[in-house]
Structure formats: C-alpha cells, structure tokens
Amino acid sequence: MIIEALLAATFLSAVIVFALPDEYAPKTAFGLSLVPVAGSLYMWATFTGSGNALTGGDIAFQTVLPWLEVAGYTFQWYVGVDGISLPLVVLTTFLTTLAIVSAWTPIDTRKSQFYGLMLLMEANLIGVFTALDFFAWFVFWEAVLVPMYFLIGVWGGPRRQYAAIKFFVYTNIASLVMFIGFMMLVVSLPINSFGLPAITQSLAAGELGNFYFLAPDALAAVAFAALFIGFAVKVPVVPVHTWLPDAHVEAPTPVSVMLAGVLLKMGTYALLRFNFTMLPEQASAFAVPIAAIAVLSVIYGAMLALAQQDLKRIVAYSSVSSMGYVILGLVAFTEFGLGGATFQMIAHGLISGLMFMAVGVIYNATHTRLVGDMSGLADRMPVAVWILVAGAFAYMGLPLMAGFAGEFFIFVGSFGSTVLPSAPLFTGLAMFGIVIVAGYLLFAMQRTLFGPFRLETEYELDRAPIHDIAPLAALLAAIIVLGVVPSLFWNMILDATVPLLDLLGGGAL
C-alpha cells in the first residue's frame, strides 16, 4: 500500500498548506514535500518488479481493489509501478521539492494557495505514473490541469490569463480526442475491464472486433491516430507546440520547472504506454510520419530557439527540440531506442528544470530575461552563472552528464532500427539538431554572462541567496551522478522496455 500512502500523504500535505497562514506556507510545504521524496526513494531502493506492467510483467507495489460496475464494465483501483513508471515517480517528487524551494524568492502573494496547488499537482502526477486502470489514470491525467491552470493564471506574468486559457483549451481538446480513440478500442474488445494490462493483452491476442463500419485494422489505425494526436499536444511536438512557449514565459519559475520537467513527460509516457505498447503494429505502420514529426520537432524547435531574445523562450523551445529525440527513440522500436527514450525523459526533466531555475535566479536579480539587456553577469553572480553554464553543456550532450547518456542511447537505437525505414537518415538529421542547440545556447551565454558588465534596468544586481543556489546545486549533482552512473535507472528501464520488442520482433540494439 506504499503508493496509496504516498498519494494520501501528498494530498494531505496540500490540504494542510492550504489552511496555513501565508508566512508559514513556504517552509512547511518544503518539509511536507520531503515525505513523498522519502517514499519514492524507498520504492526505488526496494523495487523488485520485473518486465513490463502492461504485457504480463511482475508489477511492484501493486494494489487491485473493486471500485464500480457500470453497464457491465468493471472499474478498479489498480495501481503499481514497473521500470518505466518508477523513475518518473522519483523525478516528480524530487523536482517538486526543489521547485518549492525555488519559489521562496519570487512568490510573495497568496503563498498558501500557491504551495498547496504545487503539492496538489504533485499528487496527481504521481497518480498518472502509477495508475493501471484507465479511468483512475484519466482522473489523475485531467486533474493535473486544474492546479497548473491556476498556477499560471494567478501567479504568472502580464499575459497570464491568455497563456493559462490557451494551455487549458489545447490540452483539454487533446484529452477529448484521446478519450474517444481509447473508448473505441475498449468497446470493441471482448472484455469488461478498464485495466490497462487486460486491454493490452487482449489487443495482443488479436481480439479486437469491428466498431460499426470500421474493421479491426481500420479501427486500430483510427484509434492510434486519435491517441497520438491527444498525447502529442501534451508532449508537445510540432505543429501542436504553440501553447508551450506562452505557458513557460508567463508562468512563474517554479511552475516552469514542473511544466518542462514533469508535465511534458506525461505525453511521452502515455505515448509509450498506449500507442507503442498497445498498438505496436500501427506504430510500425506509421513509423515514417512519426519519425518525420520527431526530426521536425528537433530541428524546428532548435531553430525557433535560435531566433529568441527571451531566455525563457530559448529554454522553452529547447524542450520542443528535446522531446523530438524521445519520439525518435520510441518509434525506432529497439532496445536502446525505447530504453534511451525513457532515460531521456528523466535526463531532460532534470536538465530543463535546472535551466529554468537558473534563468529564474538571474531574473530575480536582474528583473529582465532579454539577452540584449545584460552582459558580464559571471563576475557579479559567479555561482549561479557557472551552474547555468554547466546546465547548458548538459543540454548540448556533454559526456558524463545525463543528457549525453540519453541522447547516445537514442542515437544508437534509432540508427540500428529495422522497424523504421531510412533509420540512418532520420538519425543523422536529428543529430544535426545538437549543432543548432550548441549555437543558440553558446550565443545566449556569451551575450548575457561574459564580457563587460552591463545591465539595462533600474535595479541593482544582488548575489543570489543560498535558497536559490541550493536547488540548482542539487539538480546539477543529480545530472552528473545520472550521467556517470546511468545504471541507477537504466537497468530497471531496460527490464521494462525490452519485453516490448517481442510485440514486433524488434532488433537487439
């Protein structure tokens, strides 16, 4: 019942913080957020699961309880983790704690509500990564939107209401499309359960029937497309990415950290669980257009970042580019492709969180994010600046950092794919994105961090306080540790992704 305890503790923490006076909320939220961190680390240390949760593997910390019976269908409280979901649970709890600390400087109004919403969002994110019944999963999936909407709409920048509504509309419409596609599958299967393992195994056994005028093959293709569209918006990939830069620019720093670090992973996690696990044959059939979307996201996202002057927009478009690598790894359907895509979710969560947090620290001191408004910050804010430089090199794939490991695994896996036609071509084009990433990050750092000191604002530059530096140092340490010892997550990830190769007879790479 560890998952239930984790969820209950996080929800209860949110309620407690909501009820506190503002002056006690920040440190109380931080203290309470350490409870799910400890719980997730305990799960990681005692993890004994094996295989993939949806394909008949041994599910760790599993609970199955009857919930409802409606129209002949059984709804269950069904939770558990495998080597794919557990690293994402650890990432969620770790980033939430650091994001809460990073909020101590910029959040100065309605603190109880802010920190309560952060903890509420954390609880729902844990639910997304642990639920194995579709309706329980869908409740958590949709519930994440509510705190994020208010966190952007209340504490965001000048255009916060526009950004929050755009985020909510995009993701809600995408969820509706996804829901319709999934329900088409379920009602066409001879089962009365919404358990994701049961649905996956029924589809693998070829039990999909007709859906009105759609034959099974056509139904599977339509459902795959609907699911892909719904999850692609959440990732996001080009061309359904336009909500992301607005949300990031207007969101306060801690919210940007959670948005890029964890919420985007909901989309890639769902793509892996639903599209590439439940409908692998359709994933193979659509391999070329999916790979094209992945490469387009890598190159176009990087080019858009190159054209930006706002540091937050630069990092936001970098996330679009990085998520393209994850999609490429998934569609390769190889050991290193699927494993590397999952590992890259964790690596990007840490790196993007560090980058947004570092930009936030600079903004707290300078009150500007525009590249042309500042230069020479390295002499005035040496610790924050050099951590930002280290994070930028992690984004560029510096060896012995988590980003290098994730991208290396993906490139090895995608280059040797037998499922994806012209795999070396797609891989080569995606690798070119690293050159563009290096270009815009080095250009932005050279303009803002080095050279003679200049600050085009009326504020005097102050050194960052220790509570702003500490989360940056913790994230950088995690990035280096995971880059040096990727086996901390890599072995359990492979254990859960390798069984998926049997669904298509995938290659060994």
C-alpha angles and dihedrals in degrees: 000000000000092000092053090048090050093051093044093049092050095046091046090049089054091052092049093050092047089057096048127096112257096252092061098041103084100054094034090053090050093050093047092046089062089068095069089042089057091044094051092047089051089053090049093048094048098036111141102163121126133195127004120320094223100045100053101283126146106274116214123223089006124180124180118182130162113253116167140345115211127168091344095308123117120223116199140188093236120166136158143126140236134182092290100050102035096066089051091052090052090047091051096052094042095049094044092057092049092045090053091054091047088056094063093088105038101036110076104147133063090000097169092057093045097052092040090055091048091055092044090053090049092054092052092047090054087051092053092054096044106037116104099178113081098227094046088047092048092051090054091042093056095038091062088067095062101063091038091054092053094041090057098034097049106031100028133103131281094294094040097126093052091048093047094049092046091050092048096046095047095048095041094053089046090052090052092052091047092048093052092049093049095047090052088060096045097050089050094056124086093236133097098209135094091202108131094221092052092048092047094050093046090053091047090053090057095246096138111127135193123296105209104292095353117099116217095264093048091044092052091050093049092046091048091052092048092049092046093051092048094051096037090064090055094048088039118226130175125304096021094051102095096103092061103068092047092049093048096046094049098038119091114252099262090051092050088052091056094040095054097030101049116357094062088053089062087071097048092042090052092047089054094045099043112021102032098034103036098034107027095150091056089047088056092047091051094040097116098050090043091051089047090053089048094052092043089053091050096049100033094044090051092047091051090051089052090058097051129102097187112085092215092053090050091056092042094056088044087063091056088053094047094049088056088065090054092052091049091052092050096050092048088070095205132125094257093037097056093035093045092049090053092045090049090056088062095040094049091046090058097041097045089046090053093047095049091044092050092048088050092053090052091047091050088057102037101028090221136087098186115118092218094054098067146031139165095039092144092079094049101038103025100161097046092042096050092048088052089051090051090050091050091053089049088055089051091055102255109185117256090033126101095249092059093052093049095047093043092054091048095049093048091048097044095045091057097042117136092186096058115066114225089014094163090055094052091045093050092050091049092049089056087066089072089064091055091045090054090048099055096037094049091045093050093046093047091052098045108027107036139044126046116345115260131158120182097202136086093243125098116234116249129186115257115261120246093253088061094047097044096067090047091053092047092051093047090050091051091049092052095044092050090047093050095040107027089162088081085084105000097080095051090043092054091047089059100038102043092069088062090066090069089062089070102014088251125193128265099250 
